[in-house]
Amino acid sequence: MGVSLKDVAVKAGVSVATVSRVLNDRPGVSDRTRSDVLLALDLLGYQAPLKLRRRPGGVVGLVVPELRNPVFPAFAEASEMELSRQGYSQVLCSQQLGGVHEDEHVRRLLEHGVTGMVFVAGIHAVRDADPTRYQALVDRGVPIVLVNGPLEGVDAAAVSTDSTMAVDIAVRHLADLGHVHIGLAAGPSRYTLVQRRITGFHEAMRRYVGLDAAASPGRPLIAASVFTVQGGELAAADLIASGATAIVCASDLMALGAIREARRRGLAVPRDISVVGSDDNPLLEFTDPPLTTVRQQTADMAGTAVRMLLDEARGQPSPRGEFLFRPDLVVRGSTARAPD
């Protein structure tokens, strides 16, 4: 059964007459509406005529640190959808260990004359990073947006998850379940948002548990590690040995590693130890147990970053400073009341 004009109109949220005008390449339709109709055609499996596939705005580069962590492909998908709606295309650049450096990606993007660049958790996310590489782009008229890594000295918009609030709501959830010995599996301490997470953890422990984690006896209930399953295993080994009955992880991959390490030690999740992740991959509700996590507003952040970038490209400067997104707690099966 074929795709009707009404099907496309409903999918795009426009009238049948508007769909007809787009398909016949008639005037009177805004670029945004035209992009919505073309996107609806794609989603319905209809191949629109090539002449309608205009990309008046050009190409935007998206630079991410990797693609193994599901949060980055999710961000790329959301940003590409927003760019497509506005008539732009996206070039995705990822970095792998021993692969192409961020600066090389930038050089290649400049050679292709991109409209602008969005950097997600890149070099800019490291504390005391040199801002000159990014300011040099701004100075030559290339719009940029920094995601999850604000950097002083760069005249550009920044979008971040409120990592202090993320750890606050996780600790509060665990404290409400009666946990006192709560550990933090933080990411690498060189990152700005990780430092915020650690600071927020101390504040949350004082607020909801009445304890200063830094003053706990024995080893501190904070373990810095990488944002991977293996990193979660290493952090959990340290935290469990320190007496933690609950662990807040800086990524969902770390949380899965923490669960694996707990089971390796004969502990049941959540009966013996509770685990909270961060980011919220859609597949997490199907893990064993389904993972409680702090959801990062990935799609909204990507859309905002793209709109800020395109505003800059169109001569409408975006507000400076850091735009923070509030995370949400998603309670599933990996957290329960503290063991007696």
C-alpha positions as CSV (number, residue, x, y, z in Angstrom):
1,M,0.0,0.0,0.0
2,G,1.4,3.4,-1.1
3,V,2.0,6.5,0.9
4,S,-0.8,9.1,0.6
5,L,-0.5,12.9,0.8
6,K,-2.7,12.6,4.0
7,D,-0.2,10.2,5.6
8,V,2.7,12.6,4.9
9,A,0.6,15.6,6.2
10,V,-0.2,13.9,9.4
11,K,3.4,12.8,10.0
12,A,4.7,16.3,9.3
13,G,2.0,18.1,11.1
14,V,0.9,20.2,8.1
15,S,-2.0,20.3,5.7
16,V,-2.4,18.2,2.6
17,A,-2.1,21.3,0.5
18,T,1.3,22.2,2.0
19,V,2.6,18.7,1.2
20,S,1.4,19.1,-2.4
21,R,3.2,22.5,-2.7
22,V,6.4,20.9,-1.4
23,L,6.2,17.9,-3.8
24,N,5.5,20.2,-6.7
25,D,8.3,22.6,-5.6
26,R,6.0,25.5,-5.5
27,P,6.7,28.8,-3.5
28,G,4.9,29.8,-0.3
29,V,6.5,27.2,1.9
30,S,9.1,28.1,4.5
31,D,12.4,26.2,4.6
32,R,11.5,24.7,8.1
33,T,8.2,23.4,6.8
34,R,9.7,22.1,3.6
35,S,12.3,20.2,5.7
36,D,9.5,18.8,8.0
37,V,7.7,17.4,5.0
38,L,10.9,15.9,3.5
39,L,11.7,14.3,6.9
40,A,8.2,12.8,7.0
41,L,8.7,11.4,3.6
42,D,11.9,9.7,4.7
43,L,10.3,8.3,7.8
44,L,7.4,6.8,5.8
45,G,9.8,5.2,3.3
46,Y,9.0,7.5,0.3
47,Q,11.8,8.6,-1.9
48,A,11.3,12.3,-2.8
49,P,12.5,13.7,-6.1
50,L,16.2,14.6,-6.0
51,K,15.4,18.2,-7.0
52,L,13.6,18.6,-3.7
53,R,16.7,17.6,-1.6
54,R,18.0,21.1,-1.3
55,R,20.6,21.9,1.4
56,P,20.6,25.7,1.3
57,G,22.4,26.0,4.6
58,G,25.4,23.7,3.9
59,V,27.1,21.3,6.3
60,V,27.7,21.3,10.0
61,G,30.5,19.3,11.7
62,L,29.8,17.3,14.8
63,V,32.9,16.2,16.7
64,V,32.4,13.5,19.4
65,P,35.0,11.6,21.5
66,E,33.8,8.1,20.5
67,L,30.8,6.1,19.3
68,R,31.0,3.1,21.7
69,N,29.2,4.9,24.5
70,P,25.5,5.0,23.3
71,V,25.0,8.6,24.5
72,F,27.1,9.9,21.6
73,P,25.3,8.1,18.7
74,A,22.0,9.3,20.3
75,F,23.3,12.9,20.4
76,A,24.4,12.5,16.7
77,E,21.1,11.2,15.6
78,A,19.2,14.0,17.4
79,S,21.4,16.7,16.0
80,E,21.2,15.3,12.5
81,M,17.4,15.3,12.6
82,E,17.3,18.9,13.7
83,L,19.8,19.9,11.0
84,S,17.8,18.1,8.4
85,R,14.7,19.9,9.5
86,Q,16.4,23.1,8.8
87,G,17.9,22.1,5.5
88,Y,21.5,21.3,6.6
89,S,23.6,18.2,6.5
90,Q,25.9,16.8,9.2
91,V,29.4,15.4,9.0
92,L,30.1,13.2,12.0
93,C,33.7,13.0,13.3
94,S,34.6,10.6,16.1
95,Q,37.9,10.1,17.8
96,Q,39.3,6.7,18.8
97,L,42.3,5.8,20.8
98,G,45.3,6.2,18.5
99,G,43.0,7.5,15.7
100,V,42.4,11.0,14.2
101,H,43.0,13.9,16.7
102,E,40.3,16.5,17.2
103,D,42.6,19.2,15.6
104,E,42.8,17.0,12.4
105,H,39.1,16.7,12.3
106,V,38.8,20.5,12.5
107,R,41.3,21.0,9.8
108,R,39.4,18.7,7.4
109,L,36.1,20.3,8.3
110,L,37.5,23.7,7.5
111,E,38.8,22.5,4.2
112,H,35.2,21.5,3.3
113,G,33.9,24.9,4.2
114,V,31.5,23.8,7.0
115,T,28.9,26.3,8.3
116,G,30.0,25.6,11.9
117,M,31.0,22.9,14.4
118,V,29.5,21.4,17.5
119,F,32.0,19.8,19.9
120,V,30.8,17.2,22.4
121,A,32.9,16.4,25.4
122,G,36.1,17.0,23.5
123,I,39.4,18.7,24.5
124,H,37.3,21.6,25.8
125,A,35.9,19.4,28.5
126,V,39.2,19.0,30.2
127,R,40.0,21.3,33.2
128,D,42.4,24.1,32.3
129,A,42.2,23.2,28.6
130,D,43.7,25.8,26.3
131,P,40.9,27.9,24.8
132,T,42.9,29.3,21.9
133,R,42.2,26.4,19.5
134,Y,38.5,27.1,19.8
135,Q,38.7,30.9,20.0
136,A,40.7,30.8,16.7
137,L,37.7,29.3,15.0
138,V,35.4,32.0,16.4
139,D,37.9,34.7,15.3
140,R,37.8,33.4,11.7
141,G,34.1,33.5,11.7
142,V,33.3,29.8,12.2
143,P,30.3,29.4,14.6
144,I,30.9,26.8,17.3
145,V,29.0,25.3,20.3
146,L,30.6,23.5,23.2
147,V,28.6,20.6,24.7
148,N,29.3,19.1,28.2
149,G,32.5,21.1,28.6
150,P,32.3,24.8,29.2
151,L,35.6,26.6,28.7
152,E,36.4,30.1,29.8
153,G,38.1,32.2,27.2
154,V,36.0,31.1,24.3
155,D,33.4,33.5,22.9
156,A,30.9,30.7,22.1
157,A,27.6,29.2,23.4
158,A,27.9,26.2,25.7
159,V,25.3,23.5,26.5
160,S,25.7,21.1,29.4
161,T,23.9,18.6,31.6
162,D,23.7,19.9,35.2
163,S,26.0,17.2,36.6
164,T,25.8,18.6,40.1
165,M,22.1,18.1,40.1
166,A,22.5,14.7,38.5
167,V,24.5,13.3,41.4
168,D,22.2,15.2,43.9
169,I,19.0,13.4,42.8
170,A,20.8,10.1,42.7
171,V,22.1,10.4,46.2
172,R,18.7,11.6,47.4
173,H,17.0,8.6,45.9
174,L,19.4,6.2,47.6
175,A,19.3,8.1,51.0
176,D,15.4,7.8,50.8
177,L,15.9,4.1,50.5
178,G,18.0,4.1,53.7
179,H,21.5,3.9,52.3
180,V,24.2,5.6,54.2
181,H,27.4,4.1,52.7
182,I,27.0,5.5,49.2
183,G,29.9,5.5,46.8
184,L,30.6,7.5,43.7
185,A,32.1,5.9,40.6
186,A,33.2,9.1,39.0
187,G,34.8,9.6,35.6
188,P,38.3,10.8,35.0
189,S,39.0,13.6,37.4
190,R,40.6,15.8,34.6
191,Y,37.1,16.6,33.3
192,T,35.3,19.7,34.4
193,L,31.9,18.0,34.7
194,V,33.4,15.2,36.7
195,Q,34.8,17.7,39.2
196,R,31.3,19.2,39.5
197,R,29.9,15.7,40.1
198,I,32.4,15.1,42.9
199,T,31.7,18.4,44.5
200,G,27.9,17.7,44.2
201,F,28.4,14.3,45.7
202,H,30.0,15.8,48.8
203,E,27.2,18.3,49.1
204,A,24.5,15.7,48.6
205,M,26.0,13.4,51.2
206,R,26.0,16.2,53.8
207,R,22.5,17.2,52.8
208,Y,20.8,13.9,52.7
209,V,22.9,11.5,54.8
210,G,24.6,13.9,57.2
211,L,28.1,12.6,56.3
212,D,31.1,14.1,54.7
213,A,32.3,11.4,52.2
214,A,35.9,12.9,52.3
215,A,36.0,12.3,56.1
216,S,34.7,8.7,56.0
217,P,37.0,6.1,57.7
218,G,39.2,4.0,55.5
219,R,39.4,4.8,51.8
220,P,37.2,7.5,50.5
221,L,33.9,6.4,48.9
222,I,34.9,8.0,45.6
223,A,36.7,6.2,42.9
224,A,37.8,7.9,39.7
225,S,37.8,5.7,36.6
226,V,37.0,5.7,32.9
227,F,33.5,5.8,31.4
228,T,33.5,2.2,30.4
229,V,32.2,-1.2,31.6
230,Q,35.8,-2.0,32.7
231,G,36.1,1.4,34.4
232,G,32.9,0.6,36.4
233,E,34.3,-2.8,37.4
234,L,37.5,-1.2,38.8
235,A,35.6,1.6,40.6
236,A,33.1,-0.8,42.1
237,A,35.8,-3.1,43.4
238,D,37.3,-0.2,45.3
239,L,33.9,1.1,46.6
240,I,32.6,-2.3,47.6
241,A,35.8,-3.0,49.5
242,S,35.2,0.4,51.3
243,G,31.8,-0.8,52.5
244,A,29.5,0.8,50.0
245,T,25.9,-0.5,49.9
246,A,25.0,1.7,46.9
247,I,27.0,3.1,44.0
248,V,26.3,6.2,41.9
249,C,28.0,5.8,38.5
250,A,29.0,8.6,36.0
251,S,27.8,6.6,33.0
252,D,25.5,3.7,32.3
253,L,28.4,1.6,31.0
254,M,30.1,2.1,34.3
255,A,26.9,1.0,36.1
256,L,26.8,-2.2,34.1
257,G,30.4,-2.8,35.0
258,A,29.6,-2.2,38.7
259,I,26.8,-4.8,38.6
260,R,29.2,-7.3,37.0
261,E,31.8,-6.7,39.7
262,A,29.2,-7.0,42.5
263,R,28.0,-10.4,41.1
264,R,31.6,-11.5,40.8
265,R,31.9,-10.9,44.5
266,G,28.7,-12.9,45.2
267,L,26.5,-9.9,45.8
268,A,23.0,-9.6,44.4
269,V,21.7,-6.3,42.9
270,P,19.7,-4.7,44.3
271,R,19.3,-6.9,47.4
272,D,22.9,-6.5,48.7
273,I,24.0,-3.4,46.7
274,S,22.1,-0.8,44.7
275,V,23.5,0.8,41.5
276,V,22.5,4.0,39.7
277,G,23.7,4.9,36.2
278,S,23.8,8.1,34.2
279,D,22.6,8.9,30.6
280,D,19.7,6.5,30.1
281,N,20.1,4.3,27.0
282,P,16.7,2.9,25.9
283,L,18.0,-0.6,26.2
284,L,18.6,-0.3,29.9
285,E,15.0,-1.3,30.8
286,F,15.8,-4.7,29.4
287,T,19.0,-5.4,31.4
288,D,19.1,-7.7,34.4
289,P,18.1,-6.0,36.5
290,P,16.6,-3.0,34.6
291,L,19.0,-0.1,35.5
292,T,17.9,2.9,37.6
293,T,19.6,5.9,36.0
294,V,19.8,9.6,35.7
295,R,18.5,10.6,32.3
296,Q,20.5,13.1,30.3
297,Q,18.2,15.2,28.1
298,T,20.2,14.2,25.0
299,A,17.7,15.1,22.3
300,D,16.9,18.5,23.8
301,M,20.5,19.3,24.3
302,A,21.3,18.4,20.7
303,G,18.4,20.4,19.3
304,T,19.4,23.4,21.4
305,A,23.1,23.2,20.3
306,V,22.1,23.0,16.7
307,R,19.7,26.0,16.9
308,M,22.3,28.1,18.7
309,L,24.9,27.2,16.0
310,L,22.5,28.1,13.2
311,D,21.5,31.3,14.8
312,E,25.2,32.3,14.9
313,A,25.6,31.3,11.3
314,R,22.6,33.5,10.3
315,G,24.0,36.5,12.1
316,Q,21.8,36.2,15.3
317,P,24.3,35.7,18.2
318,S,23.2,33.2,20.8
319,P,23.4,34.0,24.5
320,R,26.8,33.5,26.0
321,G,27.4,31.5,29.2
322,E,26.5,27.9,29.9
323,F,23.0,26.6,29.2
324,L,22.3,23.9,31.8
325,F,19.8,21.1,31.3
326,R,18.1,19.5,34.2
327,P,18.4,15.6,34.3
328,D,15.7,13.3,35.5
329,L,15.8,10.2,37.7
330,V,14.4,7.0,36.1
331,V,13.8,4.4,38.8
332,R,14.0,0.8,37.7
333,G,15.1,-2.4,39.3
334,S,18.7,-1.9,40.3
335,T,18.0,0.1,43.4
336,A,16.2,-1.1,46.6
337,R,16.2,-0.4,50.3
338,A,19.5,-0.7,52.1
339,P,20.4,-4.1,53.5
340,D,20.0,-4.5,57.2
